[in-house]
């Protein structure tokens, strides 16, 4: 979808389920480009509305800048314009601007602006950070509100006025009142994405807040389940949604919550279980124990 305007890109994302493919590593932790290309092709084959290369599930935080650039180039080349491909940017403002420039040069269709690294900031500082990145690129930017980078409805409205290519808001906080305030104030000016861990749990209530789509980590290893669940959400099939939550999603979350960082680790474990081993997670994350792998295997087998 090269050549899409920022608003066209954002609109396309809002029409279906989104995926954050994992980044493939060899057993020694080094990046495996061939396996990554294959993984992107496999993800595309199931029909997501968009892909986010090297996102949170793709371990952006553990990659070097050179690896991020390589991951984005491979993904762009493999997607071949079939759907929007978004690249990550983050850390400090200057580094985020450089990552944005690299992504634009590689042919990405948009950017996911991750929180700055480590430091806490005032909202005015976060707003200046977002505006600086938006001004550094022609690509559409989606702001990921989470952790140490959250903004309110008034600040976000001001950013929308100043940054025409700010086209999306991804919520990783779960503040229903704030999401209501944001949608009430800004409306359809932005595309809204669910970005909480295991977003399926929030998908149905968030639909009423204007959040039409979300990024599914489960899609990585159970694409049919993820797509069927999303379809049930969109048609507001409460019976199907809560059955899937009870039988799979909530037991899955009980494993995910046992250790910090398992939101990524459990996805790579799932990939291993279906015969698509993408290697270990990089430190400081840790992989699932064998007992936890066995519990996850039983859950996955129960959905086949």
HUPE-V706393 format. One record per backbone hydrogen bond with DSSP energy under -0.5 kcal/mol. NH is the residue of the N-H (numbers start at 1). CO is the residue of the C=O. Records with the same first field share a line. If there is no record, write none. Layout:
# HUPE-V706393
NH=CO, CO
This chain:
# HUPE-V706393
4=1
9=5
10=6
11=7
12=8
13=9
14=10
15=12
16=13
18=214
19=50
20=216
21=19
25=278
26=30
29=26
32=24
33=31
36=32
37=33
38=34
39=35
40=36
41=37
42=38
43=39
44=40
45=41
46=42, 43
47=44
48=43
49=17
50=17
51=84
52=19
53=51, 86
55=52
59=56
60=55
62=59
63=59, 60
68=64
69=65
70=66
71=67
72=68
73=69
74=70
75=71
76=72
77=73
78=74
79=75
80=76
82=79
84=49
86=51, 84
87=110
89=112
91=115
96=92
97=93
98=94
99=95
100=96
101=97
102=98
103=99
104=100
105=101
106=102
107=103, 104
108=103
109=85
110=85
111=140
112=87
113=111, 142
114=89, 112
119=117
126=122
127=123
128=124
129=125
130=126
131=127
132=128
133=129
134=130
135=131
136=132, 133
137=134
140=109
141=165
142=111
143=141, 168
144=113
145=143, 170
146=144, 149
149=146
156=152
157=153
158=154
159=155
160=156
161=157
162=158
163=159
166=163
167=141, 165
168=141
169=191
170=143
171=169, 193
172=145, 170
176=174
179=175
180=176
181=177
182=178
183=179
184=180
185=181
186=182
187=182, 183
189=186
190=187
191=167
193=169
194=213
195=171
201=198
202=199
203=199, 200
204=200
206=202
207=203
208=204, 205
209=206
210=207
211=206
212=210
213=192
215=194
216=18, 214
217=215
220=217
221=218
222=218
226=222
227=223
228=224
229=225
230=226
231=227
232=228
233=229
234=230
235=231
236=233
237=232
238=236
241=237
242=238
243=239
244=240
245=241
246=242
247=243
248=244
249=244
250=245
252=248
253=249
254=250
255=251, 252
256=252
257=253
258=255
259=256
262=259
264=261
265=261
266=262
267=264
268=264
269=265
270=266
271=267
272=268
273=269
274=270
275=272
276=271
285=282
293=289
294=290
295=291
296=292
297=293
298=294
299=295
300=296
301=297
302=298
303=300
304=301
